[in-house]
């Protein structure tokens, strides 16, 4: 093999490591730290003896409903691109996305784009652009909720951080750092220049063409019919996410007491921190999500073992649900493909 072939192979190996090994290592490492010093037996005993599983079941049902709403919202964007997809196929694509992400983080979105593009014989980049658009909308929603949560829970957060002076100093140094904001501005400016720069280079032209296709899939939100329904479904999706966690708080007396003492703002803080944690590369949020919930509950005085019992039960049951939905999805897709092949004979 020549030198260029070796370089290509090394590049592929490095890319695979970044995509799959790093998220797995993050999940394993955080789970190790999560359970270090925790009385695991007591945590399991808390779950077995104190949990009201009916509330967990209700939370899972709301979770399924959020996936259906997400499929309905995506259908509006795809229709605006001239891609008519049955709702059943879109729901399966959403179920499959989260199942794939449990094994291969971030690959679920690529899988669902490929599934829909292939099924409908549509442009992969336009379908991918529509998916990117909804993910960017989700990011914006998290930012809005984060600002709201920190404004509403400012007193509790300041009190908690004041008890952890090193953490407070670290947070403030990051926020106040000019290097952070200069770096963000530099990245934005470089990306803008690259995409708008005229070039005869084939690779540059290919990337710019891909960016234009992605932008088309993204920009369709501004001109598509049904923008009102799209916004309503966005609220419905995030309303389901929040309600799911809110309902789960009533599964234990100690988390229900947090709601009773501090109100719905405590759930909002936990919800926002857990939503932000999903941006950390990991397998289905395993590790970062529990850390975020335990941290949030710690702000309101809940000790780590009880908080860990709550966090691990909620994420564990959610993960089990995603596995079941993933199995249903891939069986249904296999049956669909088999039926289509039989009809062409």
C-alpha positions, 0 to 999 in steps of 0.5 A: 500500500502506498503512502497516500493509502496509509494516510487514508486508512489512518484517517478513517481509523481516527475518524471512527475512534472519534465517533465511537470510541470517545463517546463510549469512553465518556459514558464508561468513565462518567458511569464509573465516577457516578457509582464511585463512593455510592452505596449501590445496594442502598440505591437499588433498595430505594428503587425497589422499596420506594418507587411508584412505577405507575408514574414511570410508566406514564412518563414513558408513554409521554416520551413515545408521544413526543417522538410522534410529535417530532415525526409530525413536525418533520413531515411538514418540512419534508412536504415543503421540499416536495417529499411526501412521506407517510407518518408511519415511516417517519415515526419509525425513523425517529424511533430508529434514530434514538436506538442507533444513537445508543450504539453509535452516537450521532449516527442515528440522525444520518441513519434516519436521513438515509432511510427516508431519502432512500425510501422516497428516492429523494436528495440526501442533502436536502433531507439532511438539511431539514433534519439539521434545521429541526436540530438547530431549532431544538438547540435554540429552544434549549438556549431559551429554556436555559435563560429562563431557568437561570433567571427563575432559579437565580437565588438557589444557583447563587447559593449553591455556587457560593458553597462551591467557590472553585466551581463558581470561579471556574464558571465565571472565568469561562463566561468572562473570558475574551478568548472564548468569544473571540474564538466563536467569532473567528470560527463564524467568520472563517466559515462565512468566508469559506462558503462565500469565497469564489474558487475553482478548486473542486473540493471547495466547490463540492463543499459549497454545493453541499452547504447550499443543499443543506441551507435549502433544507434548513431555509424551507422553514421560513417559507413553508406552509404550515409554519403555525402547526410546525411551531405548535408541534415544537412546543408540544415536543418540548412540552412532552419532554418537560412533562415526562420529567415532571411526572417522573418526579412523583415516582419517589417521595423525596423528589416529589418533596423537591417539587412541593418545596421549590415548585416547578422551577426545580424541575425546570432547572433539572430539565435544562441541565439534563438537556444541555448534558445531551450535547456531551458525546456519549451513548444515549446520554448515559453518564452525562444525563445522570450527572446533570440530574444529580447536580440539579437535585443537589442544588435543592439539597437532595443527597447523592444516593437518592438523586442517583436512584432517581436519575438511574431509574429514569434513564434506565427505563427510558433506555430500555424503551428505546431498545424496544422501540428500536427492535420494533422499528427494524423488524417493521422496516425489514417486513416493509422491504420484504413486502416491497420485494415480493410485489416487484416479482 
